[in-house]
């Protein structure tokens, strides 16, 4: 029973994180991955949830030299699925 509760909590966290990432990237178009994790933590989420969610959503992550090679998450192109 405890395993099912933990699995349900993990799924709920992932679904909430997916909505959070989509919402942030809808308005910003790009954001530093570390900042996105910090913002999610401030919302009460586990910051380690964000990288797998970004990958699952298929968002592009790049290191930008002009920002000391920090990793940035980019919103999908307009019209892209």
C-alpha positions in Angstrom: 0.0 0.0 0.0 2.8 2.4 0.9 4.4 1.8 -2.6 1.2 2.7 -4.3 0.9 5.9 -2.3 4.5 6.8 -3.1 4.0 6.1 -6.8 0.9 8.2 -6.9 2.7 11.1 -5.2 5.5 10.8 -7.7 3.1 10.8 -10.6 1.3 13.8 -9.2 4.6 15.7 -8.7 5.6 14.9 -12.3 2.2 16.1 -13.8 2.4 19.3 -11.7 6.0 19.9 -12.8 5.1 19.4 -16.5 2.4 22.0 -16.2 4.8 24.3 -14.4 7.5 24.0 -17.0 5.0 24.5 -19.9 3.6 27.6 -18.2 7.0 29.1 -17.5 8.3 28.5 -21.0 5.1 29.8 -22.6 5.9 33.3 -21.5 9.7 33.3 -21.2 10.7 31.2 -24.3 13.9 30.3 -22.5 15.1 30.0 -18.9 18.2 28.9 -17.1 17.7 25.3 -15.9 19.0 26.1 -12.4 16.5 29.0 -12.1 13.7 26.8 -13.3 14.6 24.2 -10.6 14.8 26.9 -7.9 11.4 28.3 -8.9 9.9 24.8 -8.8 11.4 24.3 -5.3 9.9 27.6 -4.2 6.5 26.2 -5.4 7.0 23.2 -3.0 8.3 20.8 -5.6 11.4 18.6 -5.7 14.0 20.4 -7.9 15.3 17.1 -9.1 12.0 16.5 -10.9 12.7 19.2 -13.4 15.5 17.7 -15.6 13.6 14.5 -16.4 10.4 16.5 -17.0 12.2 18.8 -19.4 13.5 15.7 -21.2 10.2 14.0 -21.3 8.5 17.1 -22.7 11.2 17.1 -25.5 12.4 20.7 -24.7 15.8 21.6 -26.0 18.5 22.2 -23.4 21.7 24.1 -24.4 24.7 25.5 -22.7 25.1 29.2 -23.6 28.7 30.5 -23.8 27.5 34.1 -23.2 26.1 33.0 -19.8 29.2 31.1 -18.6 28.0 27.8 -20.2 24.9 27.7 -18.0 22.3 25.3 -19.2 19.2 26.9 -20.6 15.8 25.3 -21.4 14.2 26.5 -24.6 10.5 26.5 -25.4 9.5 24.5 -28.5 9.3 26.4 -31.8 5.9 27.8 -32.8 3.9 25.2 -34.6 6.1 22.4 -33.4 4.4 19.4 -31.7 
